[in-house]
Amino acid sequence: MRYITPLKAAEGLGSAHEGTQHHWAMTVSAVALLILTPLFMITVGRAIGLPRELVLAYFARPFPALITALFVIVGMLHFIKGTRIMIDDYFQGGVRKGAIIFSVIFGWAVIAAAVYALARMGLGAIVVL
């Protein structure tokens, strides 16, 4: 019979040796999204209805671009970790591996596309102005 000390239970070093770290990462990203989501909605809400040139100029400014980039990055990293848990619960074998690979590639592709688009808008405004 093994005795689990309170320290080991608090560290969460179960069979996978990463339970507590994953829980804290999900909690921190959820709190970050709690703050970033209203800021993102306000930021995007101000750009709705503007002509294309003004939207490009708006997202070329640092604050809207930074809020948008942070929201997409934190949101997609939260998505990747969350889908990993869902996939581990509901899939087995090769399907599990394929689904995990797909979700990770999809998440990083969305991050790359969003950051690339924001960079293009920022650089485009510099060239036009």
N, CA and C of each residue as an Amber inpcrd file, in Angstrom:
protein
   387
   0.8320000  -1.1640000   0.0000000   0.0000000   0.0000000   0.0000000
   0.8870000   1.2410000   0.0000000   0.5590000   2.1740000  -0.9220000
   1.3360000   3.4030000  -1.0220000   0.6110000   4.5410000  -0.3470000
   1.3640000   5.3410000   0.3510000   0.7850000   6.5010000   1.0010000
   1.1190000   7.7270000   0.1590000   0.1080000   8.4910000  -0.2250000
   0.3200000   9.7160000  -0.9980000   0.3550000  10.8800000  -0.0160000
   1.4590000  11.5760000   0.0080000   1.6040000  12.7160000   0.9030000
   0.7510000  13.8770000   0.4030000   0.4230000  14.8140000   1.2700000
  -0.3500000  15.9880000   0.8270000   0.3830000  16.7870000  -0.2570000
   1.7180000  16.8140000  -0.2030000   2.4750000  17.5320000  -1.2220000
   2.2770000  16.8870000  -2.5800000   2.3760000  15.5540000  -2.6360000
   2.2020000  14.8680000  -3.9090000   0.7750000  15.0430000  -4.4200000
  -0.1990000  15.0180000  -3.5180000  -1.5870000  15.2220000  -3.9380000
  -1.7890000  16.6410000  -4.4620000  -1.1360000  17.6200000  -3.8360000
  -1.2580000  19.0060000  -4.2770000  -0.5470000  19.2390000  -5.5990000
   0.5740000  18.5660000  -5.7970000   1.2900000  18.7080000  -7.0600000
   0.5370000  18.0460000  -8.1940000  -0.3230000  17.1210000  -7.8840000
  -1.1400000  16.4720000  -8.8950000  -0.3630000  15.5220000  -9.7790000
   0.6890000  14.9500000  -9.2730000   1.5010000  14.0530000 -10.0790000
   0.8720000  12.6710000 -10.1030000  -0.1950000  12.5670000 -10.8630000
  -0.8720000  11.2870000 -11.0230000  -0.1700000  10.4700000 -12.0890000
  -0.9260000   9.6490000 -12.7770000  -0.3360000   8.7460000 -13.7630000
   0.2430000   9.4970000 -14.9490000  -0.3220000  10.6410000 -15.3100000
   0.1820000  11.3870000 -16.4630000   1.2320000  12.4230000 -16.0620000
   1.3550000  12.7210000 -14.7840000   2.3260000  13.6800000 -14.2460000
   2.1300000  15.0930000 -14.7790000   0.9090000  15.4630000 -15.1440000
   0.6980000  16.8120000 -15.6410000  -0.6820000  17.3700000 -15.3130000
  -1.4300000  16.7320000 -14.4660000  -2.8030000  17.1440000 -14.1970000
  -2.9230000  18.5390000 -13.6250000  -2.1350000  18.8580000 -12.6160000
  -2.2320000  20.1700000 -11.9890000  -1.7730000  21.2680000 -12.9280000
  -0.6940000  21.0260000 -13.6690000  -0.2090000  22.0310000 -14.6140000
  -1.2640000  22.3300000 -15.6710000  -1.9050000  21.2760000 -16.1660000
  -2.9350000  21.4750000 -17.1860000  -4.1260000  22.2450000 -16.6110000
  -4.5300000  21.8880000 -15.4000000  -5.6470000  22.5790000 -14.7550000
  -5.3390000  24.0600000 -14.5750000  -4.1340000  24.3650000 -14.0920000
  -3.7720000  25.7650000 -13.8860000  -3.6600000  26.5150000 -15.2060000
  -3.1330000  25.8710000 -16.2250000  -3.0420000  26.5210000 -17.5360000
  -4.4290000  26.8500000 -18.0740000  -5.3630000  25.9190000 -17.9170000
  -6.7340000  26.1680000 -18.3680000  -7.3890000  27.2690000 -17.5320000
  -7.1350000  27.2800000 -16.2330000  -7.7160000  28.3020000 -15.3670000
  -7.1760000  29.6820000 -15.7040000  -5.8650000  29.7770000 -15.8840000
  -5.2460000  31.0720000 -16.2070000  -5.7310000  31.5730000 -17.5640000
  -5.7940000  30.6880000 -18.5610000  -6.2530000  31.1370000 -19.8780000
  -7.7380000  31.5020000 -19.8360000  -8.5320000  30.8280000 -19.0110000
  -9.9510000  31.1830000 -18.8800000 -10.1140000  32.5610000 -18.2560000
  -9.3190000  32.8690000 -17.2530000  -9.3820000  34.1980000 -16.6280000
  -8.9060000  35.2620000 -17.6120000  -7.8560000  34.9570000 -18.3700000
  -7.3850000  35.9030000 -19.3870000  -8.4670000  36.1520000 -20.4340000
  -9.1660000  35.0970000 -20.8380000 -10.2550000  35.2610000 -21.8040000
 -11.4230000  36.0290000 -21.2060000 -11.6330000  35.8860000 -19.9180000
 -12.6850000  36.6310000 -19.2400000 -12.4280000  38.1360000 -19.3460000
 -11.1760000  38.5240000 -19.3010000 -10.8020000  39.9320000 -19.4330000
 -10.7390000  40.3470000 -20.8960000 -10.1700000  39.4990000 -21.7520000
  -9.9510000  39.8580000 -23.1500000 -11.2250000  39.8570000 -23.9950000
 -12.1950000  39.0170000 -23.6610000 -13.3920000  38.9150000 -24.5020000
 -14.1740000  40.2270000 -24.5770000 -14.4880000  40.8920000 -23.4610000
 -15.1880000  42.1830000 -23.6000000 -14.3460000  43.2310000 -24.3300000
 -13.0410000  43.2350000 -24.0620000 -12.1790000  44.1860000 -24.7620000
 -12.1760000  43.9210000 -26.2700000 -12.1240000  42.6410000 -26.6440000
 -12.1490000  42.2760000 -28.0550000 -13.4790000  42.6560000 -28.6890000
 -14.5780000  42.4140000 -27.9860000 -15.8940000  42.7460000 -28.5410000
 -16.0580000  44.2560000 -28.7280000 -15.5700000  45.0310000 -27.7980000
 -15.6230000  46.4920000 -27.9340000 -14.7440000  46.9370000 -29.0870000
 -13.5490000  46.3650000 -29.1750000 -12.6140000  46.7270000 -30.2320000
 -13.1830000  46.4220000 -31.6050000 -13.7010000  45.2320000 -31.7900000
 -14.2640000  44.8520000 -33.0870000 -15.5720000  45.6050000 -33.3350000
 -16.3480000  45.8350000 -32.2890000 -17.5980000  46.5680000 -32.4320000
 -17.4000000  47.9680000 -32.9720000 -16.3190000  48.6020000 -32.5970000
 -16.0290000  49.9470000 -33.1060000 -15.6600000  49.9400000 -34.5790000
 -15.1820000  48.8110000 -35.0830000 -14.7760000  48.7360000 -36.4840000
 -15.9160000  48.3100000 -37.4070000 -17.0080000  47.8190000 -36.8390000
 -18.1250000  47.3570000 -37.6720000 -18.7640000  48.5420000 -38.3860000
 -18.9490000  48.3860000 -39.6780000 -19.5880000  49.4160000 -40.4830000
 -18.6430000  50.4240000 -41.0880000 -17.3740000  50.3660000 -40.7230000
 -16.4090000  51.2910000 -41.3140000 -16.0180000  50.8300000 -42.7100000
 -15.6580000  51.7630000 -43.5840000 -15.1500000  51.3490000 -44.8940000
 -13.8160000  50.6080000 -44.7530000 -13.4470000  49.8850000 -45.7840000
 -12.2600000  49.0220000 -45.7550000 -10.9940000  49.7860000 -45.3440000
 -10.7980000  50.9620000 -45.9020000  -9.5870000  51.7340000 -45.6030000
  -9.5100000  52.1270000 -44.1290000 -10.6630000  52.4890000 -43.5620000
 -10.6710000  52.8630000 -42.1490000 -10.4930000  51.6450000 -41.2390000
 -11.0170000  50.4920000 -41.6530000 -10.8050000  49.2660000 -40.8720000
  -9.3290000  48.9190000 -40.8610000  -8.6770000  49.0150000 -42.0230000
  -7.2360000  48.7330000 -42.0830000  -6.4560000  49.7090000 -41.2070000
  -6.8210000  50.9890000 -41.2580000  -6.1410000  51.9800000 -40.4250000
  -6.4260000  51.7450000 -38.9400000  -7.6500000  51.3350000 -38.6150000
  -8.0240000  51.0870000 -37.2210000  -7.2110000  49.9380000 -36.6300000
  -7.1170000  48.8300000 -37.3610000  -6.3690000  47.6850000 -36.8500000
  -4.8610000  47.8440000 -37.0140000  -4.4240000  48.8820000 -37.6730000
  -2.9950000  49.1840000 -37.7390000  -2.5310000  49.8990000 -36.4660000
  -3.4900000  50.4310000 -35.7010000  -3.1320000  51.0620000 -34.4260000
  -2.7550000  49.9880000 -33.4150000  -1.8800000  50.3110000 -32.4650000
  -1.3710000  49.2780000 -31.5460000  -2.4230000  48.6360000 -30.6490000
  -3.3140000  49.4160000 -30.0430000  -4.2520000  48.8380000 -29.0760000
  -5.2200000  47.8440000 -29.7120000  -5.9180000  48.1960000 -30.7920000
  -6.8140000  47.1960000 -31.3980000  -6.0680000  45.9620000 -31.9110000
  -4.9070000  46.1540000 -32.4810000  -4.1380000  45.0140000 -32.9870000
  -3.6640000  44.1250000 -31.8430000  -3.2210000  44.7250000 -30.7600000
  -2.7370000  43.9460000 -29.6190000  -3.8750000  43.1750000 -28.9460000
  -5.0120000  43.8190000 -28.7460000  -6.1580000  43.1470000 -28.1340000
  -6.6110000  41.9880000 -29.0150000  -6.6890000  42.2180000 -30.3180000
  -7.1150000  41.1630000 -31.2390000  -6.1280000  40.0090000 -31.2410000
  -4.8350000  40.3160000 -31.2980000  -3.8170000  39.2560000 -31.3060000
  -3.8390000  38.4650000 -30.0060000  -3.9110000  39.1410000 -28.8760000
  -3.9560000  38.4360000 -27.5860000  -5.2000000  37.5610000 -27.4690000
  -6.3470000  38.0870000 -27.9180000  -7.5810000  37.3040000 -27.8390000
  -7.4830000  36.0370000 -28.6860000  -6.9800000  36.1590000 -29.8970000
  -6.8790000  34.9960000 -30.7750000  -5.8630000  33.9920000 -30.2310000
  -4.7060000  34.4640000 -29.7950000  -3.6570000  33.5590000 -29.3120000
  -4.1070000  32.8330000 -28.0470000  -4.5780000  33.5810000 -27.0610000
  -5.0050000  32.9480000 -25.8050000  -6.2170000  32.0510000 -26.0530000
  -7.1450000  32.5150000 -26.8700000  -8.3350000  31.7180000 -27.1630000
  -8.0100000  30.4110000 -27.8660000  -7.1160000  30.4440000 -28.8270000
  -6.7830000  29.2230000 -29.5550000  -5.9260000  28.2870000 -28.7070000
  -5.0520000  28.8090000 -27.8640000  -4.3010000  27.9320000 -26.9660000
  -5.2520000  27.2620000 -25.9670000  -6.2460000  27.9940000 -25.5160000
  -7.2720000  27.4190000 -24.6410000  -8.0670000  26.3510000 -25.4010000
  -8.3710000  26.6310000 -26.6560000  -9.0740000  25.6670000 -27.5030000
  -8.2640000  24.3800000 -27.6720000  -6.9660000  24.5250000 -27.9280000
  -6.1100000  23.3520000 -28.1400000  -6.0860000  22.4820000 -26.8860000
  -5.9020000  23.1130000 -25.7290000  -5.8680000  22.3360000 -24.4870000
  -7.2320000  21.7190000 -24.1730000  -8.2970000  22.4490000 -24.4200000
  -9.6350000  21.9310000 -24.1470000 -10.0270000  20.7840000 -25.0670000
  -9.6970000  20.9050000 -26.3400000 -10.0220000  19.8110000 -27.2560000
  -9.1900000  18.5840000 -26.9480000  -7.9950000  18.7760000 -26.4370000
  -7.1610000  17.6340000 -26.0570000  -7.8590000  16.8000000 -24.9830000
  -8.4440000  17.4710000 -24.0040000  -9.1600000  16.7640000 -22.9420000
 -10.3830000  16.0460000 -23.5180000 -11.1390000  16.7460000 -24.3730000
 -12.3210000  16.1390000 -24.9670000 -11.9400000  14.9250000 -25.8200000
 -10.8960000  15.0630000 -26.6060000 -10.4570000  13.9620000 -27.4690000
  -9.9900000  12.7750000 -26.6240000  -9.2380000  13.0460000 -25.5600000
  -8.7810000  11.9610000 -24.6830000  -9.9540000  11.2190000 -24.0480000
 -11.0420000  11.9380000 -23.7880000 -12.2080000  11.3110000 -23.1610000
 -13.0170000  10.4480000 -24.1260000 -13.0890000  10.8450000 -25.3840000
 -14.0460000  10.2090000 -26.2840000 -13.4440000   9.3780000 -27.4230000
 -12.1600000   9.4730000 -27.6610000 -11.5540000   8.7180000 -28.7610000
 -10.4820000   7.7810000 -28.2350000 -10.1560000   6.7640000 -29.0490000
  -9.1150000   5.8060000 -28.6720000  -8.2430000   5.4990000 -29.8780000
  -7.0160000   5.0790000 -29.6090000  -6.1170000   4.5730000 -30.6300000
  -5.7010000   5.6080000 -31.6550000  -5.6880000   5.1750000 -32.9160000
  -5.2330000   6.0310000 -34.0000000  -6.1340000   7.2260000 -34.2550000
  -7.4250000   7.0450000 -34.0070000  -8.3560000   8.1600000 -34.1820000
  -8.0270000   9.2700000 -33.1920000  -7.6760000   8.8820000 -31.9600000
  -7.2970000   9.8710000 -30.9450000  -6.0680000  10.6640000 -31.4010000
  -5.0510000   9.9570000 -31.8680000  -3.8360000  10.6420000 -32.3180000
  -4.1270000  11.5770000 -33.4820000  -4.9140000  11.1060000 -34.4410000
  -5.2600000  11.9390000 -35.5880000  -6.0530000  13.1690000 -35.1990000
  -7.0030000  12.9950000 -34.2840000  -7.8160000  14.1230000 -33.8390000
  -6.9810000  15.1440000 -33.0760000  -6.0650000  14.6760000 -32.2450000
  -5.1830000  15.5900000 -31.5100000  -4.2960000  16.3560000 -32.4800000
  -3.7230000  15.6570000 -33.4410000  -2.8750000  16.3180000 -34.4340000
  -3.6790000  17.3590000 -35.2080000  -4.8890000  16.9950000 -35.6200000
  -5.7320000  17.9270000 -36.3650000  -6.0570000  19.1610000 -35.5310000
  -6.4330000  18.9740000 -34.2680000  -6.8130000  20.1300000 -33.4420000
  -5.6250000  21.0450000 -33.1800000  -4.4460000  20.4660000 -32.9830000
  -3.2610000  21.2930000 -32.7500000  -2.8870000  22.0640000 -34.0220000
  -2.9070000  21.3810000 -35.1580000  -2.5820000  22.0610000 -36.4230000
  -3.6090000  23.1550000 -36.7100000  -4.8860000  22.8440000 -36.5010000
  -5.9400000  23.8410000 -36.7350000  -5.7420000  25.0590000 -35.8310000
  -5.4850000  24.8350000 -34.5410000  -5.3060000  25.9440000 -33.6110000
  -4.1310000  26.8370000 -33.9830000  -3.0040000  26.2210000 -34.2900000
  -1.8320000  27.0230000 -34.6630000  -2.0010000  27.6860000 -36.0270000
  -2.7560000  27.0720000 -36.9290000  -3.0260000  27.6970000 -38.2360000
  -3.8830000  28.9470000 -38.0640000  -4.8690000  28.8900000 -37.1670000
  -5.7010000  30.0670000 -36.9050000  -4.8630000  31.1770000 -36.2810000
  -3.9990000  30.8220000 -35.3400000  -3.1160000  31.8240000 -34.7310000
  -2.2210000  32.4620000 -35.7930000  -1.6030000  31.6290000 -36.6310000
  -0.7020000  32.1450000 -37.6650000  -1.4490000  33.0490000 -38.6430000
  -2.6370000  32.6440000 -39.0550000  -3.4020000  33.4460000 -40.0120000
  -3.8020000  34.7890000 -39.4050000  -4.2330000  34.7860000 -38.1480000
  -4.6610000  36.0290000 -37.5080000  -3.4880000  36.9860000 -37.3050000
  -2.3780000  36.4650000 -36.8410000  -1.2050000  37.3210000 -36.6200000
  -0.6780000  37.8450000 -37.9590000  -0.6800000  36.9900000 -38.9790000
  -0.2520000  37.4220000 -40.3160000  -1.1690000  38.5320000 -40.8430000
  -2.4870000  38.3670000 -40.6870000  -3.4280000  39.3800000 -41.1550000
  -3.2280000  40.7000000 -40.4190000  -3.0280000  40.6270000 -39.0960000
  -2.8010000  41.8590000 -38.3300000  -1.4960000  42.5290000 -38.7390000
  -0.4650000  41.7310000 -38.9950000   0.8130000  42.3050000 -39.4330000
   0.6720000  42.9580000 -40.8040000  -0.0600000  42.3100000 -41.7060000
  -0.2880000  42.8880000 -43.0270000  -1.0550000  44.1970000 -42.9290000
  -2.0610000  44.2450000 -42.0320000  -2.8190000  45.4900000 -41.8680000
  -1.9190000  46.5890000 -41.3110000  -1.0630000  46.2210000 -40.3600000
  -0.1630000  47.2220000 -39.7770000   0.8610000  47.7230000 -40.7580000
   1.4320000  46.8090000 -41.5300000   2.4290000  47.2130000 -42.5350000
   1.7880000  47.9080000 -43.7110000   0.5720000  47.5080000 -44.0680000
  -0.1360000  48.1480000 -45.1720000  -0.4550000  49.5960000 -44.8690000
  -0.7870000  49.8990000 -43.6210000  -1.1000000  51.2700000 -43.2480000
   0.1470000  52.1310000 -43.2780000   1.2900000  51.5640000 -42.9750000
   2.5300000  52.3280000 -43.0130000   2.8930000  52.6720000 -44.4580000
   2.7160000  51.7120000 -45.3510000   3.0470000  51.9250000 -46.7580000
   2.0930000  52.9260000 -47.3750000   0.7850000  52.8490000 -47.0420000
  -0.2120000  53.7280000 -47.6360000  -0.0360000  55.1400000 -47.1070000
   0.2180000  55.2820000 -45.8260000   0.3480000  56.6240000 -45.2470000
   1.6720000  57.1860000 -45.6310000
